[in-house]
Amino acid sequence: MEINQNVSLKDLNTFGVEAKAKYLCHIRNLQDIESLFEWKNNNDIPNLLLGGGSNLLFKNDYDGLVAKVSLMGKDIAEEDDEAVFVSAAAGENWHDFVLWTIEQGFAGLENLSLIPGCVGAAPIQNIGAYGVELSNTFHSLQTVNLDNGDIQEFSKEHCQFGYRESYFKSQTLDKLLITSVTFRLPKKPEWHVNYAGLREALAGEILSADVISKAVIAERQSKLPDPRVIGNAGSFFKNPVMKVSDFEALKDTHENLPGFPQVGNDDVKTSAGWLIDQAGWKGYRKGDAGVSDNHALVLVNHGNATGSELWQIAEDIMASVEDKFGIRLEPEPRVIA
Ligand SMILES: Cc1cc2nc3c(=O)[nH]c(=O)nc-3n(C[C@H](O)[C@H](O)[C@H](O)COP(=O)(O)OP(=O)(O)OC[C@H]3O[C@@H](n4cnc5c(N)ncnc54)[C@H](O)[C@@H]3O)c2cc1C
């Protein structure tokens, strides 16, 4: 395993912010994982596991080892009467993997088309879009523990998936390296098309995974800024979830406050984008750091913004939304100090 020193991370994060890694290596196979394990145990400095860099904000240079996970491979692991089980290695591009499952004639991942990043990071925040989360079709994943070298398999119940949450995000960051993920894709698919934007686009269509995937792609391309054109990490804040009583109290003073009742409890999710928009931040720009003109939830790098300039805007937004609505927003991407 080759370790390079003082490497720019600008092309390895979708915000496109300049930050230097003290050390950087690529993990391409089992031997590299072993070398990483040894290196970690002989060097007392932090390490960061990196996928596509689409859910991270580097505030500063990283004074440790960045390990870019580039394990490749995908296959149909097994099949029974009701489902097929497909696996992909952590470094596979998520969207390419989704398209590959559709090409194989399988359904279940179509709503998650065009989400940037790699397969190995997808369970970390239980990626979700258009009414579907990764947990809907997740079967299991494999990890290597970088502290002791143990290989472990996690089934769904051990992953503690929640809204943009998992056991791995809350407890084991940079310690458990996810090597591969397996999905259970049902042979009798259930379509999820009752989501604003998708419903209208698909009215009258004969539904299939391919048709839904294409509609999701078109919808996303029309709404979300492309990181290849303008640096961003998608939604920068989670949508706040609150008790129905708190939601109703807030609605007394803000009658247009959007609310989405949650299944299985009496919580209501509201829209972080709406709150930020109402607080007057949409289209805000200071230097090269700003908020998207079209999407109040997306922070953007117009060119040479630094991570700390973007983070300053995030902090100002959080303070202003809290001041106006009494709600503390929570960042969705990982902020690396
Ligand atoms: C334009 C845009 C749109 C987006 N839309 C959505 C959306 O609709 N829904 C959604 O949920 N997300 C969305 N995201 C966020 C992002 O794409 C996802 O969170 C994605 O899963 C991140 O993958 P990544 O490989 O880029 O992870 P990274 O940003 O590289 O890493 C994210 C986290 O995972 C950890 N990690 C990465 N790989 C591994 C591994 N192999 N083992 C252990 N830990 C690992 C990292 O340490 C870090 O904590 C969007 C982002 C952008 C830029």
The ligand as an SDF file (V2000), in Angstrom:
LIG
                    3D

 53 58  0  0  0  0  0  0  0  0999 V2000
  -25.6900   16.5720   -5.0440 C   0  0  0  0  0  0  0  0  0  0  0  0
  -25.8570   15.6460   -3.8570 C   0  0  0  0  0  0  0  0  0  0  0  0
  -27.0810   15.0400   -3.6340 C   0  0  0  0  0  0  0  0  0  0  0  0
  -27.2370   14.1750   -2.5480 C   0  0  0  0  0  0  0  0  0  0  0  0
  -28.4470   13.5780   -2.3570 N   0  0  0  0  0  0  0  0  0  0  0  0
  -28.6300   12.7380   -1.3210 C   0  0  0  0  0  0  0  0  0  0  0  0
  -29.9070   12.1020   -1.1220 C   0  0  0  0  0  0  0  0  0  0  0  0
  -30.8410   12.2830   -1.8950 O   0  0  0  0  0  0  0  0  0  0  0  0
  -30.0400   11.2860   -0.0610 N   0  0  0  0  0  0  0  0  0  0  0  0
  -29.0040   11.0460    0.8040 C   0  0  0  0  0  0  0  0  0  0  0  0
  -29.2180   10.2760    1.7510 O   0  0  0  0  0  0  0  0  0  0  0  0
  -27.7970   11.6070    0.6230 N   0  0  0  0  0  0  0  0  0  0  0  0
  -27.5860   12.4480   -0.3990 C   0  0  0  0  0  0  0  0  0  0  0  0
  -26.3620   13.0460   -0.5780 N   0  0  0  0  0  0  0  0  0  0  0  0
  -25.2780   12.7820    0.3810 C   0  0  0  0  0  0  0  0  0  0  0  0
  -24.2810   11.6780   -0.0730 C   0  0  0  0  0  0  0  0  0  0  0  0
  -24.3420   11.4740   -1.4530 O   0  0  0  0  0  0  0  0  0  0  0  0
  -24.5260   10.3390    0.6370 C   0  0  0  0  0  0  0  0  0  0  0  0
  -24.4910   10.5040    2.0210 O   0  0  0  0  0  0  0  0  0  0  0  0
  -23.5110    9.2850    0.2180 C   0  0  0  0  0  0  0  0  0  0  0  0
  -23.8670    8.0300    0.7410 O   0  0  0  0  0  0  0  0  0  0  0  0
  -22.0910    9.6220    0.6780 C   0  0  0  0  0  0  0  0  0  0  0  0
  -21.2220    8.7080    0.0400 O   0  0  0  0  0  0  0  0  0  0  0  0
  -19.6900    8.9910   -0.1200 P   0  0  0  0  0  0  0  0  0  0  0  0
  -19.0730    7.7650   -0.6690 O   0  0  0  0  0  0  0  0  0  0  0  0
  -19.4710   10.2350   -0.8790 O   0  0  0  0  0  0  0  0  0  0  0  0
  -19.2640    9.1690    1.4060 O   0  0  0  0  0  0  0  0  0  0  0  0
  -18.1460   10.1220    2.0420 P   0  0  0  0  0  0  0  0  0  0  0  0
  -18.6340   11.5340    1.9650 O   0  0  0  0  0  0  0  0  0  0  0  0
  -16.8170    9.8270    1.4670 O   0  0  0  0  0  0  0  0  0  0  0  0
  -18.2090    9.6430    3.5330 O   0  0  0  0  0  0  0  0  0  0  0  0
  -19.3750    9.7820    4.3060 C   0  0  0  0  0  0  0  0  0  0  0  0
  -19.1560    9.0690    5.6460 C   0  0  0  0  0  0  0  0  0  0  0  0
  -19.0080    7.6760    5.4230 O   0  0  0  0  0  0  0  0  0  0  0  0
  -17.7570    7.2060    5.9430 C   0  0  0  0  0  0  0  0  0  0  0  0
  -17.3070    6.1580    5.0350 N   0  0  0  0  0  0  0  0  0  0  0  0
  -17.1340    6.2460    3.6990 C   0  0  0  0  0  0  0  0  0  0  0  0
  -16.8080    5.0390    3.1930 N   0  0  0  0  0  0  0  0  0  0  0  0
  -16.7500    4.1740    4.2360 C   0  0  0  0  0  0  0  0  0  0  0  0
  -16.4820    2.7730    4.3650 C   0  0  0  0  0  0  0  0  0  0  0  0
  -16.2050    2.0070    3.3050 N   0  0  0  0  0  0  0  0  0  0  0  0
  -16.5180    2.2210    5.6030 N   0  0  0  0  0  0  0  0  0  0  0  0
  -16.8210    2.9620    6.6950 C   0  0  0  0  0  0  0  0  0  0  0  0
  -17.0840    4.2860    6.6330 N   0  0  0  0  0  0  0  0  0  0  0  0
  -17.0660    4.8740    5.4130 C   0  0  0  0  0  0  0  0  0  0  0  0
  -16.8690    8.4390    5.9880 C   0  0  0  0  0  0  0  0  0  0  0  0
  -15.8450    8.3120    6.9510 O   0  0  0  0  0  0  0  0  0  0  0  0
  -17.8920    9.5170    6.3600 C   0  0  0  0  0  0  0  0  0  0  0  0
  -18.1290    9.5110    7.7470 O   0  0  0  0  0  0  0  0  0  0  0  0
  -26.1590   13.9160   -1.6690 C   0  0  0  0  0  0  0  0  0  0  0  0
  -24.9070   14.5270   -1.9000 C   0  0  0  0  0  0  0  0  0  0  0  0
  -24.7630   15.3830   -3.0050 C   0  0  0  0  0  0  0  0  0  0  0  0
  -23.4120   15.9960   -3.2640 C   0  0  0  0  0  0  0  0  0  0  0  0
  1  2  1  0
  2  3  1  0
  2 52  2  0
  3  4  2  0
  4  5  1  0
  4 50  1  0
  5  6  2  0
  6  7  1  0
  6 13  1  0
  7  8  2  0
  7  9  1  0
  9 10  1  0
 10 11  2  0
 10 12  1  0
 12 13  2  0
 13 14  1  0
 14 15  1  0
 14 50  1  0
 15 16  1  0
 16 17  1  0
 16 18  1  0
 18 19  1  0
 18 20  1  0
 20 21  1  0
 20 22  1  0
 22 23  1  0
 23 24  1  0
 24 25  2  0
 24 26  1  0
 24 27  1  0
 27 28  1  0
 28 29  2  0
 28 30  1  0
 28 31  1  0
 31 32  1  0
 32 33  1  0
 33 34  1  0
 33 48  1  0
 34 35  1  0
 35 36  1  0
 35 46  1  0
 36 37  1  0
 36 45  1  0
 37 38  2  0
 38 39  1  0
 39 40  1  0
 39 45  2  0
 40 41  1  0
 40 42  2  0
 42 43  1  0
 43 44  2  0
 44 45  1  0
 46 47  1  0
 46 48  1  0
 48 49  1  0
 50 51  2  0
 51 52  1  0
 52 53  1  0
M  END
$$$$
